[in-house]
Amino acid sequence: EFFPSLRELTLDGNMLDTIASLGPLSKLLALRLNRNKIDVANGLGTEETGLRTLAHLQVLEMGSNGITDLSPFAQTALPTLRILHLPGNEISKLEGLGHLEQLRELV
C-alpha cells in the first residue's frame, strides 16, 4: 500500500475520468475530486480498487464532474461516509444513496 498514513487527498481540477486505480488507502478520510470528469458509471473501480476500497472515507467531494445519475453509488459500501458534496452537477434524482446510513450532509 502506498501512503499508508494518508488521511486527505485532493485531486481537484485534474481532468480525471476514473478513480479505478486509486487505493488501497486504508486510512483515507477525505477525498476531493471536484472539477474533474469522473464517469461514475464506469470509473469508480472494482471490489478491489477505487472508491470501494476506501472503507474509512468520511468526506467525498465530487462537485462539477458532469454527474447526472447517482445509481452507481449503490455499488459502493462507504459505511463511514458522512459528507457528500456534489454541487455543479446535473443530478435529477437521488437514487443510489439510501444505503449511506452515516450520511449527515448532502450538498
C-alpha positions in Angstrom: 0.0 0.0 0.0 1.3 3.4 -1.0 0.9 6.2 1.6 -0.4 4.1 4.4 -0.9 7.1 6.7 -2.6 9.4 4.1 -5.7 11.0 5.6 -6.7 13.5 3.0 -6.3 13.6 -0.8 -7.2 16.5 -3.0 -7.2 15.9 -6.8 -9.4 18.9 -7.8 -9.2 20.1 -11.4 -7.1 17.2 -12.8 -9.4 16.2 -15.7 -9.7 12.6 -14.2 -12.3 10.4 -15.7 -11.8 7.4 -13.4 -10.5 6.6 -9.9 -10.5 2.9 -10.6 -6.7 2.7 -9.9 -7.0 4.6 -6.6 -6.1 2.8 -3.5 -5.9 0.9 -1.4 -5.6 3.9 1.0 -6.8 2.3 4.2 -6.6 5.5 6.4 -8.1 8.0 3.9 -10.8 10.1 5.5 -11.4 12.8 2.9 -11.3 12.6 -0.9 -11.8 15.7 -3.0 -12.4 15.2 -6.7 -14.0 18.5 -7.7 -13.8 19.8 -11.3 -12.9 16.5 -12.9 -14.8 14.3 -15.4 -15.3 11.2 -13.3 -17.5 8.7 -15.1 -19.5 7.3 -12.1 -21.0 4.5 -14.2 -17.6 3.0 -15.1 -14.9 4.9 -13.2 -15.5 4.2 -9.5 -13.4 1.0 -9.5 -14.0 -2.7 -8.7 -14.3 -4.5 -5.5 -10.5 -4.4 -5.1 -9.8 -0.9 -6.4 -11.1 2.7 -6.4 -13.8 4.1 -4.2 -14.9 0.6 -2.9 -11.5 0.2 -1.1 -11.8 3.4 1.0 -13.5 1.8 4.0 -13.0 4.7 6.3 -13.8 7.5 4.0 -15.9 10.2 5.7 -15.8 13.1 3.2 -16.3 12.8 -0.6 -16.4 15.9 -2.8 -17.3 15.4 -6.5 -18.5 18.8 -7.5 -18.6 19.8 -11.2 -18.0 16.3 -12.6 -20.9 16.2 -15.0 -22.7 13.6 -12.9 -26.3 13.1 -13.8 -27.0 9.7 -12.3 -26.2 8.6 -8.7 -27.3 5.0 -9.0 -23.7 3.7 -9.5 -23.1 4.8 -5.9 -25.4 1.9 -4.8 -22.5 -0.5 -5.6 -20.1 1.3 -3.1 -20.4 0.4 0.6 -18.9 3.6 2.0 -20.1 2.7 5.6 -18.5 5.7 7.2 -19.3 8.4 4.7 -20.7 11.4 6.5 -20.4 14.3 4.0 -21.1 14.1 0.2 -20.7 17.2 -1.8 -22.0 17.1 -5.4 -22.6 20.8 -6.4 -22.3 21.8 -10.0 -23.7 18.5 -11.4 -27.0 18.0 -13.2 -28.5 15.3 -10.9 -32.2 14.9 -11.3 -32.9 12.2 -8.6 -31.2 10.8 -5.5 -31.4 7.1 -6.2 -28.4 5.1 -5.1 -27.7 6.8 -1.8 -30.1 5.1 0.5 -27.5 2.7 1.9 -25.3 5.6 3.2 -26.5 5.3 6.8 -23.9 7.6 8.3 -24.6 10.4 5.8 -25.1 13.7 7.6 -24.5 16.3 4.9 -25.5 16.2 1.3 -24.9 19.2 -0.9 
